[in-house]
Amino acid sequence: MHRPITLFHAPNSRSGAARTLLEELGVPYKLEVVNLKDTRTARYLQINPMGKVPALLHGDALVTEQPAILSYLADLYPQAGLAPALQDPARGPYLRWMAFYGSCFEPAVIDLAMKREPAPPSMSPYGDYDTMLATLTRQLRAGPWLLGERFTAADILWGYALGWTTGFKLVPELPEIVEYIARLNARPAAQRVAAADAELAAAQSTA
């Protein structure tokens, strides 16, 4: 029996990556539009107690945390080829970059945004900002995608992440970063989501 997919999504937010992956997969899904001002309401906190988007319902299965959502969807539709299979040698590097986003990248840029010193090396999840960024940019320079010539769901995650963090000046606009973002934004799925989200954002601003 087909289990419906529902994405809880807010325009101009991190959840654009999850919506873009669904568009890349070309599968039917229901969109539950969330206003970022409403993510702390009792109704939405029943979906995600963290009060964050995106969240995904697949039948009765709830998935939160963007790397988990993207990994789940890419594995759910293996025919699309957006995640290396379990026995593929690229599976380990793919999972590395999926995890690196939440475990190293976001903590580092949030500390930077808040002007906080990182925790001591023995306690810091990311070590230090400069090493985190150098590790990422070295991989991007080898490009064109994180796994070389192979485009995966990890690139959707990172293309969006680098888009918003460069926009907020939390990550420098180095050539390898700017070009990587542009490659993702040029994909038809990303363009469809950008256009649709612009309409959603406009509707929310006049509501």
N, CA and C atoms as an extended XYZ file, in Angstrom:
621
Properties=species:S:1:pos:R:3:atomname:S:1:resname:S:1:resid:I:1 pbc="F F F"
N         0.836       -1.200        0.000 N   MET     1
C         0.000        0.000        0.000 CA  MET     1
C         0.869        1.247        0.000 C   MET     1
N         0.536        2.188       -0.847 N   HIS     2
C         1.302        3.433       -0.936 CA  HIS     2
C         1.125        4.266        0.325 C   HIS     2
N         2.230        4.681        0.887 N   ARG     3
C         2.192        5.557        2.053 CA  ARG     3
C         2.456        6.989        1.601 C   ARG     3
N         1.558        7.920        1.881 N   PRO     4
C         1.740        9.283        1.398 CA  PRO     4
C         2.900        9.976        2.109 C   PRO     4
N         3.508       10.902        1.377 N   ILE     5
C         4.600       11.720        1.902 CA  ILE     5
C         4.076       13.131        2.115 C   ILE     5
N         4.279       13.652        3.315 N   THR     6
C         3.915       15.029        3.627 CA  THR     6
C         5.163       15.750        4.104 C   THR     6
N         5.445       16.877        3.475 N   LEU     7
C         6.586       17.704        3.879 CA  LEU     7
C         6.073       18.969        4.550 C   LEU     7
N         6.506       19.198        5.768 N   PHE     8
C         6.225       20.448        6.476 CA  PHE     8
C         7.340       21.423        6.108 C   PHE     8
N         6.945       22.489        5.433 N   HIS     9
C         7.927       23.328        4.738 CA  HIS     9
C         7.590       24.801        4.895 C   HIS     9
N         8.620       25.598        5.102 N   ALA    10
C         8.471       27.054        5.117 CA  ALA    10
C         9.337       27.638        4.015 C   ALA    10
N         8.799       28.582        3.224 N   PRO    11
C         9.632       29.202        2.195 CA  PRO    11
C        10.761       29.998        2.830 C   PRO    11
N        11.841       30.152        2.069 N   ASN    12
C        13.020       30.904        2.525 CA  ASN    12
C        13.581       30.335        3.820 C   ASN    12
N        13.670       29.025        3.871 N   SER    13
C        14.213       28.363        5.048 CA  SER    13
C        15.045       27.162        4.601 C   SER    13
N        15.663       26.515        5.581 N   ARG    14
C        16.462       25.326        5.278 CA  ARG    14
C        15.638       24.236        4.601 C   ARG    14
N        14.341       24.225        4.815 N   SER    15
C        13.531       23.133        4.275 CA  SER    15
C        13.441       23.152        2.755 C   SER    15
N        13.956       24.207        2.131 N   GLY    16
C        14.013       24.218        0.671 CA  GLY    16
C        14.800       23.050        0.113 C   GLY    16
N        15.794       22.580        0.857 N   ALA    17
C        16.581       21.441        0.383 CA  ALA    17
C        15.732       20.181        0.302 C   ALA    17
N        14.908       19.946        1.317 N   ALA    18
C        14.051       18.752        1.303 CA  ALA    18
C        13.043       18.828        0.155 C   ALA    18
N        12.486       19.995       -0.059 N   ARG    19
C        11.534       20.135       -1.162 CA  ARG    19
C        12.227       19.940       -2.511 C   ARG    19
N        13.440       20.447       -2.631 N   THR    20
C        14.185       20.276       -3.881 CA  THR    20
C        14.487       18.808       -4.139 C   THR    20
N        14.835       18.071       -3.098 N   LEU    21
C        15.081       16.645       -3.294 CA  LEU    21
C        13.817       15.938       -3.767 C   LEU    21
N        12.680       16.267       -3.182 N   LEU    22
C        11.429       15.654       -3.639 CA  LEU    22
C        11.172       15.968       -5.105 C   LEU    22
N        11.500       17.180       -5.520 N   GLU    23
C        11.343       17.537       -6.934 CA  GLU    23
C        12.331       16.768       -7.804 C   GLU    23
N        13.553       16.601       -7.324 N   GLU    24
C        14.541       15.811       -8.072 CA  GLU    24
C        14.070       14.367       -8.219 C   GLU    24
N        13.464       13.839       -7.171 N   LEU    25
C        12.992       12.457       -7.213 CA  LEU    25
C        11.777       12.295       -8.111 C   LEU    25
N        11.020       13.379       -8.285 N   GLY    26
C         9.841       13.319       -9.140 CA  GLY    26
C         8.733       12.466       -8.578 C   GLY    26
N         8.574       12.460       -7.255 N   VAL    27
C         7.556       11.631       -6.613 CA  VAL    27
C         6.450       12.531       -6.062 C   VAL    27
N         5.240       11.998       -5.947 N   PRO    28
C         4.150       12.818       -5.398 CA  PRO    28
C         4.337       13.051       -3.904 C   PRO    28
N         3.995       14.242       -3.477 N   TYR    29
C         4.050       14.557       -2.054 CA  TYR    29
C         3.069       15.674       -1.760 C   TYR    29
N         2.653       15.729       -0.509 N   LYS    30
C         1.779       16.802       -0.046 CA  LYS    30
C         2.620       17.831        0.692 C   LYS    30
N         2.357       19.088        0.428 N   LEU    31
C         3.087       20.162        1.080 CA  LEU    31
C         2.229       20.783        2.167 C   LEU    31
N         2.721       20.765        3.394 N   GLU    32
C         2.091       21.475        4.508 CA  GLU    32
C         2.917       22.740        4.740 C   GLU    32
N         2.376       23.872        4.310 N   VAL    33
C         3.131       25.120        4.387 CA  VAL    33
C         3.075       25.664        5.811 C   VAL    33
N         4.253       25.995        6.321 N   VAL    34
C         4.393       26.494        7.685 CA  VAL    34
C         4.951       27.912        7.608 C   VAL    34
N         4.366       28.799        8.384 N   ASN    35
C         4.952       30.129        8.523 CA  ASN    35
C         6.018       30.053        9.614 C   ASN    35
N         7.192       30.599        9.348 N   LEU    36
C         8.258       30.524       10.346 CA  LEU    36
C         7.849       31.152       11.676 C   LEU    36
N         6.878       32.048       11.645 N   LYS    37
C         6.399       32.654       12.887 CA  LYS    37
C         5.554       31.679       13.711 C   LYS    37
N         5.149       30.564       13.082 N   ASP    38
C         4.234       29.633       13.742 CA  ASP    38
C         4.892       28.316       14.148 C   ASP    38
N         6.211       28.227       14.066 N   THR    39
C         6.857       26.948       14.360 CA  THR    39
C         6.909       26.635       15.854 C   THR    39
N         6.554       27.626       16.693 N   ARG    40
C         6.531       27.372       18.136 CA  ARG    40
C         5.107       27.192       18.665 C   ARG    40
N         4.141       27.070       17.763 N   THR    41
C         2.770       26.850       18.202 CA  THR    41
C         2.616       25.415       18.703 C   THR    41
N         1.606       25.214       19.547 N   ALA    42
C         1.383       23.878       20.108 CA  ALA    42
C         1.158       22.855       18.999 C   ALA    42
N         0.441       23.260       17.943 N   ARG    43
C         0.161       22.320       16.852 CA  ARG    43
C         1.442       21.863       16.174 C   ARG    43
N         2.310       22.820       15.850 N   TYR    44
C         3.519       22.397       15.138 CA  TYR    44
C         4.501       21.687       16.063 C   TYR    44
N         4.534       22.048       17.331 N   LEU    45
C         5.447       21.376       18.250 CA  LEU    45
C         5.069       19.909       18.447 C   LEU    45
N         3.845       19.546       18.119 N   GLN    46
C         3.476       18.135       18.138 CA  GLN    46
C         4.140       17.393       16.978 C   GLN    46
N         4.399       18.123       15.908 N   ILE    47
C         5.101       17.533       14.765 CA  ILE    47
C         6.599       17.463       15.051 C   ILE    47
N         7.171       18.602       15.401 N   ASN    48
C         8.596       18.652       15.719 CA  ASN    48
C         8.787       19.455       17.002 C   ASN    48
N         9.058       18.785       18.114 N   PRO    49
C         9.217       19.499       19.381 CA  PRO    49
C        10.334       20.538       19.371 C   PRO    49
N        11.262       20.439       18.408 N   MET    50
C        12.322       21.431       18.294 CA  MET    50
C        11.826       22.731       17.675 C   MET    50
N        10.629       22.691       17.079 N   GLY    51
C        10.086       23.891       16.455 CA  GLY    51
C        10.830       24.301       15.207 C   GLY    51
N        11.300       23.318       14.446 N   LYS    52
C        12.084       23.594       13.246 CA  LYS    52
C        11.444       22.945       12.024 C   LYS    52
N        11.696       23.542       10.864 N   VAL    53
C        11.375       22.896        9.598 CA  VAL    53
C        12.700       22.524        8.938 C   VAL    53
N        12.658       21.487        8.095 N   PRO    54
C        11.516       20.689        7.670 CA  PRO    54
C        11.206       19.559        8.655 C   PRO    54
N        10.045       18.965        8.437 N   ALA    55
C         9.677       17.691        9.037 CA  ALA    55
C         8.969       16.893        7.948 C   ALA    55
N         9.073       15.601        8.034 N   LEU    56
C         8.511       14.728        7.004 CA  LEU    56
C         7.685       13.637        7.646 C   LEU    56
N         6.487       13.439        7.104 N   LEU    57
C         5.669       12.289        7.472 CA  LEU    57
C         5.579       11.357        6.276 C   LEU    57
N         5.960       10.113        6.491 N   HIS    58
C         5.797        9.092        5.449 CA  HIS    58
C         4.873        8.043        6.041 C   HIS    58
N         3.597        8.156        5.702 N   GLY    59
C         2.616        7.363        6.415 CA  GLY    59
C         2.583        7.827        7.854 C   GLY    59
N         2.871        6.924        8.786 N   ASP    60
C         2.921        7.282       10.203 CA  ASP    60
C         4.350        7.538       10.679 C   ASP    60
N         5.324        7.381        9.810 N   ALA    61
C         6.725        7.552       10.203 CA  ALA    61
C         7.103        9.024       10.136 C   ALA    61
N         7.532        9.565       11.268 N   LEU    62
C         7.962       10.954       11.342 CA  LEU    62
C         9.477       11.019       11.255 C   LEU    62
N         9.967       11.884       10.360 N   VAL    63
C        11.407       12.094       10.225 CA  VAL    63
C        11.671       13.593       10.364 C   VAL    63
N        12.572       13.953       11.262 N   THR    64
C        13.021       15.335       11.379 CA  THR    64
C        14.534       15.343       11.186 C   THR    64
N        15.122       16.515       11.180 N   GLU    65
C        16.556       16.755       10.966 CA  GLU    65
C        16.858       16.584        9.473 C   GLU    65
N        17.273       17.675        8.896 N   GLN    66
C        17.403       17.706        7.442 CA  GLN    66
C        18.302       16.611        6.859 C   GLN    66
N        19.488       16.334        7.422 N   PRO    67
C        20.274       15.237        6.851 CA  PRO    67
C        19.539       13.899        6.896 C   PRO    67
N        18.772       13.664        7.975 N   ALA    68
C        18.019       12.421        8.075 CA  ALA    68
C        16.922       12.369        7.025 C   ALA    68
N        16.236       13.481        6.821 N   ILE    69
C        15.154       13.530        5.835 CA  ILE    69
C        15.693       13.262        4.433 C   ILE    69
N        16.789       13.931        4.080 N   LEU    70
C        17.343       13.750        2.743 CA  LEU    70
C        17.878       12.341        2.555 C   LEU    70
N        18.537       11.803        3.585 N   SER    71
C        19.041       10.430        3.486 CA  SER    71
C        17.883        9.445        3.337 C   SER    71
N        16.839        9.649        4.122 N   TYR    72
C        15.685        8.755        4.092 CA  TYR    72
C        15.027        8.746        2.718 C   TYR    72
N        14.791        9.931        2.177 N   LEU    73
C        14.117       10.014        0.882 CA  LEU    73
C        14.969        9.446       -0.243 C   LEU    73
N        16.251        9.752       -0.231 N   ALA    74
C        17.126        9.254       -1.303 CA  ALA    74
C        17.214        7.732       -1.268 C   ALA    74
N        17.218        7.159       -0.060 N   ASP    75
C        17.235        5.698        0.048 CA  ASP    75
C        15.881        5.091       -0.300 C   ASP    75
N        14.812        5.835       -0.051 N   LEU    76
C        13.474        5.333       -0.319 CA  LEU    76
C        13.236        5.143       -1.816 C   LEU    76
N        13.916        5.941       -2.623 N   TYR    77
C        13.751        5.876       -4.084 CA  TYR    77
C        15.113        5.633       -4.738 C   TYR    77
N        15.674        4.439       -4.573 N   PRO    78
C        17.027        4.164       -5.078 CA  PRO    78
C        17.147        4.285       -6.594 C   PRO    78
N        16.015        4.121       -7.293 N   GLN    79
C        16.067        4.188       -8.745 CA  GLN    79
C        16.514        5.560       -9.249 C   GLN    79
N        16.380        6.585       -8.419 N   ALA    80
C        16.799        7.932       -8.828 CA  ALA    80
C        18.314        8.101       -8.779 C   ALA    80
N        19.005        7.217       -8.072 N   GLY    81
C        20.468        7.267       -8.026 CA  GLY    81
C        21.039        8.425       -7.230 C   GLY    81
N        20.280        8.951       -6.277 N   LEU    82
C        20.759       10.113       -5.524 CA  LEU    82
C        21.413        9.748       -4.196 C   LEU    82
N        21.566        8.449       -3.937 N   ALA    83
C        22.317        7.987       -2.770 CA  ALA    83
C        23.061        6.714       -3.152 C   ALA    83
N        24.349        6.632       -2.852 N   PRO    84
C        25.052        5.378       -3.116 CA  PRO    84
C        24.433        4.241       -2.315 C   PRO    84
N        24.363        3.074       -2.935 N   ALA    85
C        23.794        1.903       -2.271 CA  ALA    85
C        24.703        1.448       -1.126 C   ALA    85
N        24.170        0.586       -0.264 N   LEU    86
C        24.878        0.172        0.945 CA  LEU    86
C        26.255       -0.414        0.644 C   LEU    86
N        26.369       -1.189       -0.412 N   GLN    87
C        27.644       -1.840       -0.729 CA  GLN    87
C        28.517       -1.007       -1.667 C   GLN    87
N        28.053        0.152       -2.068 N   ASP    88
C        28.821        1.028       -2.957 CA  ASP    88
C        29.977        1.652       -2.170 C   ASP    88
N        31.209        1.642       -2.699 N   PRO    89
C        32.330        2.262       -1.985 CA  PRO    89
C        32.112        3.741       -1.680 C   PRO    89
N        31.224        4.395       -2.436 N   ALA    90
C        30.952        5.813       -2.194 CA  ALA    90
C        29.987        6.038       -1.038 C   ALA    90
N        29.425        4.953       -0.496 N   ARG    91
C        28.428        5.121        0.571 CA  ARG    91
C        29.029        5.779        1.810 C   ARG    91
N        30.203        5.358        2.203 N   GLY    92
C        30.843        5.930        3.382 CA  GLY    92
C        31.121        7.419        3.237 C   GLY    92
N        31.796        7.859        2.155 N   PRO    93
C        31.998        9.295        1.959 CA  PRO    93
C        30.696       10.084        1.885 C   PRO    93
N        29.688        9.508        1.267 N   TYR    94
C        28.385       10.170        1.196 CA  TYR    94
C        27.824       10.410        2.596 C   TYR    94
N        27.845        9.376        3.445 N   LEU    95
C        27.340        9.523        4.798 CA  LEU    95
C        28.200       10.485        5.609 C   LEU    95
N        29.497       10.487        5.332 N   ARG    96
C        30.381       11.430        6.025 CA  ARG    96
C        29.906       12.854        5.814 C   ARG    96
N        29.613       13.214        4.561 N   TRP    97
C        29.230       14.602        4.282 CA  TRP    97
C        27.816       14.906        4.752 C   TRP    97
N        26.958       13.912        4.773 N   MET    98
C        25.636       14.120        5.357 CA  MET    98
C        25.759       14.448        6.850 C   MET    98
N        26.603       13.705        7.554 N   ALA    99
C        26.760       13.915        8.983 CA  ALA    99
C        27.573       15.170        9.295 C   ALA    99
N        28.544       15.488        8.463 N   PHE   100
C        29.424       16.638        8.700 CA  PHE   100
C        28.621       17.937        8.782 C   PHE   100
N        27.538       17.999        8.030 N   TYR   101
C        26.710       19.209        8.036 CA  TYR   101
C        26.205       19.529        9.448 C   TYR   101
N        25.541       18.564       10.080 N   GLY   102
C        24.958       18.825       11.388 CA  GLY   102
C        25.942       18.757       12.534 C   GLY   102
N        26.962       17.907       12.411 N   SER   103
C        27.870       17.700       13.538 CA  SER   103
C        29.013       18.703       13.581 C   SER   103
N        29.403       19.243       12.438 N   CYS   104
C        30.537       20.170       12.384 CA  CYS   104
C        30.160       21.542       11.819 C   CYS   104
N        29.540       21.559       10.648 N   PHE   105
C        29.315       22.823        9.945 CA  PHE   105
C        28.376       23.752       10.710 C   PHE   105
N        27.177       23.294       11.011 N   GLU   106
C        26.217       24.193       11.669 CA  GLU   106
C        26.688       24.655       13.051 C   GLU   106
N        27.218       23.778       13.908 N   PRO   107
C        27.723       24.302       15.185 CA  PRO   107
C        28.800       25.370       15.006 C   PRO   107
N        29.659       25.181       14.007 N   ALA   108
C        30.735       26.156       13.785 CA  ALA   108
C        30.185       27.498       13.331 C   ALA   108
N        29.257       27.493       12.384 N   VAL   109
C        28.762       28.776       11.880 CA  VAL   109
C        27.852       29.465       12.902 C   VAL   109
N        27.149       28.693       13.721 N   ILE   110
C        26.316       29.323       14.752 CA  ILE   110
C        27.192       29.959       15.832 C   ILE   110
N        28.257       29.275       16.228 N   ASP   111
C        29.188       29.906       17.173 CA  ASP   111
C        29.749       31.197       16.596 C   ASP   111
N        30.072       31.168       15.305 N   LEU   112
C        30.591       32.374       14.649 CA  LEU   112
C        29.544       33.479       14.655 C   LEU   112
N        28.313       33.131       14.323 N   ALA   113
C        27.253       34.140       14.272 CA  ALA   113
C        27.001       34.754       15.638 C   ALA   113
N        27.095       33.948       16.668 N   MET   114
C        26.839       34.416       18.025 CA  MET   114
C        28.075       35.017       18.687 C   MET   114
N        29.182       35.034       17.935 N   LYS   115
C        30.463       35.557       18.459 CA  LYS   115
C        30.886       34.819       19.724 C   LYS   115
N        30.687       33.492       19.678 N   ARG   116
C        31.065       32.649       20.804 CA  ARG   116
C        32.374       31.931       20.499 C   ARG   116
N        33.208       31.803       21.486 N   GLU   117
C        34.407       30.989       21.333 CA  GLU   117
C        34.005       29.517       21.287 C   GLU   117
N        34.652       28.722       20.445 N   PRO   118
C        34.328       27.296       20.449 CA  PRO   118
C        34.713       26.667       21.782 C   PRO   118
N        34.093       25.538       22.061 N   ALA   119
C        34.464       24.781       23.257 CA  ALA   119
C        35.914       24.306       23.127 C   ALA   119
N        36.543       23.909       24.233 N   PRO   120
C        37.892       23.348       24.139 CA  PRO   120
C        37.923       22.187       23.142 C   PRO   120
N        39.057       21.987       22.471 N   PRO   121
C        39.117       20.954       21.423 CA  PRO   121
C        38.594       19.589       21.852 C   PRO   121
N        38.820       19.221       23.098 N   SER   122
C        38.369       17.899       23.549 CA  SER   122
C        36.853       17.806       23.670 C   SER   122
N        36.158       18.963       23.640 N   MET   123
C        34.700       18.975       23.789 CA  MET   123
C        33.985       19.541       22.579 C   MET   123
N        34.695       20.211       21.697 N   SER   124
C        34.052       20.858       20.551 CA  SER   124
C        33.633       19.821       19.521 C   SER   124
N        32.394       19.893       19.018 N   PRO   125
C        31.962       18.931       17.992 CA  PRO   125
C        32.642       19.151       16.650 C   PRO   125
N        33.221       20.330       16.449 N   TYR   126
C        33.799       20.620       15.139 CA  TYR   126
C        35.280       20.983       15.194 C   TYR   126
N        35.891       20.994       16.338 N   GLY   127
C        37.296       21.388       16.414 CA  GLY   127
C        37.423       22.887       16.395 C   GLY   127
N        37.674       23.435       15.204 N   ASP   128
C        37.710       24.890       15.051 CA  ASP   128
C        37.162       25.254       13.674 C   ASP   128
N        36.675       26.477       13.550 N   TYR   129
C        35.994       26.923       12.339 CA  TYR   129
C        36.895       26.813       11.110 C   TYR   129
N        38.126       27.294       11.222 N   ASP   130
C        39.011       27.322       10.050 CA  ASP   130
C        39.293       25.924        9.517 C   ASP   130
N        39.510       24.976       10.411 N   THR   131
C        39.755       23.605        9.960 CA  THR   131
C        38.502       23.011        9.327 C   THR   131
N        37.345       23.286        9.942 N   MET   132
C        36.079       22.815        9.364 CA  MET   132
C        35.921       23.336        7.942 C   MET   132
N        36.128       24.643        7.748 N   LEU   133
C        35.927       25.226        6.428 CA  LEU   133
C        36.959       24.720        5.429 C   LEU   133
N        38.215       24.582        5.851 N   ALA   134
C        39.255       24.087        4.956 CA  ALA   134
C        38.964       22.659        4.506 C   ALA   134
N        38.434       21.843        5.410 N   THR   135
C        38.077       20.462        5.066 CA  THR   135
C        36.985       20.437        4.008 C   THR   135
N        35.985       21.301        4.173 N   LEU   136
C        34.887       21.369        3.212 CA  LEU   136
C        35.352       21.914        1.866 C   LEU   136
N        36.072       23.020        1.875 N   THR   137
C        36.459       23.646        0.601 CA  THR   137
C        37.430       22.760       -0.184 C   THR   137
N        38.253       22.002        0.498 N   ARG   138
C        39.136       21.069       -0.205 CA  ARG   138
C        38.321       20.060       -0.988 C   ARG   138
N        37.238       19.579       -0.385 N   GLN   139
C        36.366       18.631       -1.083 CA  GLN   139
C        35.646       19.300       -2.257 C   GLN   139
N        35.219       20.532       -2.078 N   LEU   140
C        34.517       21.237       -3.154 CA  LEU   140
C        35.435       21.503       -4.341 C   LEU   140
N        36.680       21.807       -4.078 N   ARG   141
C        37.611       22.093       -5.176 CA  ARG   141
C        37.849       20.868       -6.044 C   ARG   141
N        37.712       19.685       -5.462 N   ALA   142
C        37.882       18.453       -6.241 CA  ALA   142
C        36.701       18.220       -7.158 C   ALA   142
N        35.556       18.771       -6.885 N   GLY   143
C        34.272       18.820       -7.558 CA  GLY   143
C        34.112       17.976       -8.818 C   GLY   143
N        33.048       18.298       -9.568 N   PRO   144
C        32.113       19.410       -9.370 CA  PRO   144
C        31.132       19.211       -8.202 C   PRO   144
N        30.990       17.947       -7.749 N   TRP   145
C        30.100       17.659       -6.632 CA  TRP   145
C        30.900       17.049       -5.499 C   TRP   145
N        30.276       16.822       -4.367 N   LEU   146
C        31.005       16.301       -3.210 CA  LEU   146
C        31.609       14.933       -3.475 C   LEU   146
N        30.960       14.137       -4.317 N   LEU   147
C        31.481       12.825       -4.677 CA  LEU   147
C        32.057       12.839       -6.089 C   LEU   147
N        32.649       13.959       -6.461 N   GLY   148
C        33.250       14.064       -7.787 CA  GLY   148
C        32.212       14.331       -8.852 C   GLY   148
N        32.154       13.482       -9.850 N   GLU   149
C        31.206       13.677      -10.952 CA  GLU   149
C        29.789       13.277      -10.582 C   GLU   149
N        29.627       12.626       -9.460 N   ARG   150
C        28.333       12.052       -9.080 CA  ARG   150
C        27.537       13.024       -8.218 C   ARG   150
N        26.357       13.427       -8.694 N   PHE   151
C        25.449       14.299       -7.948 CA  PHE   151
C        24.591       13.446       -7.026 C   PHE   151
N        24.509       13.842       -5.754 N   THR   152
C        23.720       13.088       -4.778 CA  THR   152
C        22.882       14.033       -3.933 C   THR   152
N        22.087       13.432       -3.063 N   ALA   153
C        21.288       14.222       -2.137 CA  ALA   153
C        22.157       15.082       -1.231 C   ALA   153
N        23.385       14.666       -0.973 N   ALA   154
C        24.288       15.466       -0.145 CA  ALA   154
C        24.548       16.829       -0.777 C   ALA   154
N        24.564       16.896       -2.088 N   ASP   155
C        24.806       18.172       -2.765 CA  ASP   155
C        23.618       19.120       -2.615 C   ASP   155
N        22.432       18.569       -2.538 N   ILE   156
C        21.261       19.417       -2.292 CA  ILE   156
C        21.351       20.003       -0.882 C   ILE   156
N        21.678       19.165        0.079 N   LEU   157
C        21.853       19.627        1.460 CA  LEU   157
C        22.888       20.748        1.535 C   LEU   157
N        24.039       20.518        0.930 N   TRP   158
C        25.142       21.473        1.049 CA  TRP   158
C        24.959       22.699        0.172 C   TRP   158
N        24.355       22.545       -0.980 N   GLY   159
C        24.112       23.716       -1.820 CA  GLY   159
C        23.229       24.727       -1.112 C   GLY   159
N        22.177       24.223       -0.453 N   TYR   160
C        21.304       25.119        0.304 CA  TYR   160
C        22.013       25.678        1.529 C   TYR   160
N        22.747       24.825        2.240 N   ALA   161
C        23.441       25.285        3.439 CA  ALA   161
C        24.425       26.407        3.111 C   ALA   161
N        25.172       26.233        2.055 N   LEU   162
C        26.147       27.260        1.688 CA  LEU   162
C        25.463       28.494        1.122 C   LEU   162
N        24.306       28.303        0.515 N   GLY   163
C        23.569       29.461        0.017 CA  GLY   163
C        23.153       30.396        1.143 C   GLY   163
N        22.573       29.830        2.205 N   TRP   164
C        22.103       30.718        3.279 CA  TRP   164
C        23.250       31.230        4.142 C   TRP   164
N        24.295       30.427        4.304 N   THR   165
C        25.388       30.890        5.164 CA  THR   165
C        26.262       31.934        4.475 C   THR   165
N        26.418       31.833        3.172 N   THR   166
C        27.118       32.930        2.482 CA  THR   166
C        26.248       34.177        2.472 C   THR   166
N        24.922       33.982        2.344 N   GLY   167
C        24.016       35.132        2.364 CA  GLY   167
C        24.087       35.903        3.663 C   GLY   167
N        24.296       35.195        4.774 N   PHE   168
C        24.419       35.836        6.088 CA  PHE   168
C        25.865       36.154        6.454 C   PHE   168
N        26.781       35.978        5.492 N   LYS   169
C        28.200       36.297        5.684 CA  LYS   169
C        28.833       35.455        6.796 C   LYS   169
N        28.330       34.246        6.973 N   LEU   170
C        28.907       33.330        7.937 CA  LEU   170
C        29.956       32.430        7.300 C   LEU   170
N        29.918       32.370        5.980 N   VAL   171
C        30.879       31.608        5.193 CA  VAL   171
C        31.376       32.533        4.086 C   VAL   171
N        32.678       32.573        3.833 N   PRO   172
C        33.189       33.473        2.797 CA  PRO   172
C        32.777       33.025        1.394 C   PRO   172
N        32.585       33.976        0.515 N   GLU   173
C        32.184       33.676       -0.863 CA  GLU   173
C        33.417       33.335       -1.706 C   GLU   173
N        34.039       32.221       -1.355 N   LEU   174
C        35.193       31.736       -2.106 CA  LEU   174
C        34.723       31.205       -3.461 C   LEU   174
N        35.585       31.250       -4.476 N   PRO   175
C        35.143       30.806       -5.810 CA  PRO   175
C        34.561       29.398       -5.816 C   PRO   175
N        35.196       28.470       -5.117 N   GLU   176
C        34.696       27.090       -5.151 CA  GLU   176
C        33.328       26.977       -4.494 C   GLU   176
N        33.049       27.830       -3.514 N   ILE   177
C        31.739       27.819       -2.858 CA  ILE   177
C        30.688       28.463       -3.746 C   ILE   177
N        30.994       29.623       -4.299 N   VAL   178
C        30.043       30.334       -5.169 CA  VAL   178
C        29.688       29.484       -6.379 C   VAL   178
N        30.682       28.849       -6.983 N   GLU   179
C        30.433       28.033       -8.170 CA  GLU   179
C        29.606       26.790       -7.830 C   GLU   179
N        29.844       26.227       -6.673 N   TYR   180
C        29.078       25.053       -6.236 CA  TYR   180
C        27.614       25.421       -6.029 C   TYR   180
N        27.358       26.529       -5.345 N   ILE   181
C        25.983       26.995       -5.156 CA  ILE   181
C        25.303       27.223       -6.500 C   ILE   181
N        26.025       27.849       -7.428 N   ALA   182
C        25.456       28.142       -8.746 CA  ALA   182
C        25.100       26.864       -9.488 C   ALA   182
N        25.934       25.836       -9.370 N   ARG   183
C        25.629       24.573      -10.047 CA  ARG   183
C        24.331       23.971       -9.525 C   ARG   183
N        24.148       24.020       -8.202 N   LEU   184
C        22.891       23.490       -7.662 CA  LEU   184
C        21.715       24.345       -8.115 C   LEU   184
N        21.852       25.659       -8.023 N   ASN   185
C        20.742       26.556       -8.365 CA  ASN   185
C        20.350       26.484       -9.833 C   ASN   185
N        21.256       26.001      -10.676 N   ALA   186
C        20.958       25.887      -12.105 CA  ALA   186
C        20.131       24.648      -12.434 C   ALA   186
N        20.010       23.732      -11.494 N   ARG   187
C        19.262       22.517      -11.765 CA  ARG   187
C        17.759       22.839      -11.830 C   ARG   187
N        17.028       22.206      -12.760 N   PRO   188
C        15.604       22.522      -12.915 CA  PRO   188
C        14.796       22.350      -11.631 C   PRO   188
N        15.091       21.335      -10.831 N   ALA   189
C        14.334       21.133       -9.591 CA  ALA   189
C        14.527       22.304       -8.645 C   ALA   189
N        15.759       22.782       -8.517 N   ALA   190
C        16.025       23.923       -7.635 CA  ALA   190
C        15.334       25.176       -8.152 C   ALA   190
N        15.298       25.341       -9.457 N   GLN   191
C        14.637       26.517      -10.033 CA  GLN   191
C        13.127       26.464       -9.817 C   GLN   191
N        12.545       25.281       -9.926 N   ARG   192
C        11.105       25.145       -9.675 CA  ARG   192
C        10.772       25.494       -8.228 C   ARG   192
N        11.581       25.012       -7.313 N   VAL   193
C        11.330       25.283       -5.897 CA  VAL   193
C        11.527       26.762       -5.597 C   VAL   193
N        12.550       27.381       -6.170 N   ALA   194
C        12.784       28.805       -5.931 CA  ALA   194
C        11.589       29.635       -6.392 C   ALA   194
N        11.044       29.307       -7.557 N   ALA   195
C         9.893       30.053       -8.071 CA  ALA   195
C         8.655       29.813       -7.212 C   ALA   195
N         8.423       28.555       -6.840 N   ALA   196
C         7.248       28.239       -6.021 CA  ALA   196
C         7.366       28.862       -4.630 C   ALA   196
N         8.573       28.854       -4.062 N   ASP   197
C         8.759       29.431       -2.735 CA  ASP   197
C         8.614       30.949       -2.749 C   ASP   197
N         8.983       31.578       -3.839 N   ALA   198
C         8.795       33.020       -3.938 CA  ALA   198
C         7.310       33.377       -3.877 C   ALA   198
N         6.469       32.547       -4.518 N   GLU   199
C         5.034       32.759       -4.455 CA  GLU   199
C         4.497       32.510       -3.050 C   GLU   199
N         4.984       31.463       -2.398 N   LEU   200
C         4.542       31.171       -1.024 CA  LEU   200
C         4.934       32.292       -0.075 C   LEU   200
N         6.156       32.779       -0.213 N   ALA   201
C         6.627       33.847        0.674 CA  ALA   201
C         5.817       35.121        0.472 C   ALA   201
N         5.491       35.402       -0.797 N   ALA   202
C         4.676       36.591       -1.086 CA  ALA   202
C         3.294       36.460       -0.487 C   ALA   202
N         2.716       35.273       -0.575 N   ALA   203
C         1.376       35.047       -0.009 CA  ALA   203
C         1.409       35.177        1.520 C   ALA   203
N         2.457       34.678        2.140 N   GLN   204
C         2.553       34.785        3.603 CA  GLN   204
C         2.741       36.231        4.042 C   GLN   204
N         3.446       37.014        3.250 N   SER   205
C         3.712       38.395        3.651 CA  SER   205
C         2.459       39.254        3.590 C   SER   205
N         1.462       38.828        2.788 N   THR   206
C         0.228       39.616        2.669 CA  THR   206
C        -0.910       39.023        3.498 C   THR   206
N        -0.650       37.885        4.132 N   ALA   207
C        -1.721       37.218        4.908 CA  ALA   207
C        -2.002       37.982        6.194 C   ALA   207
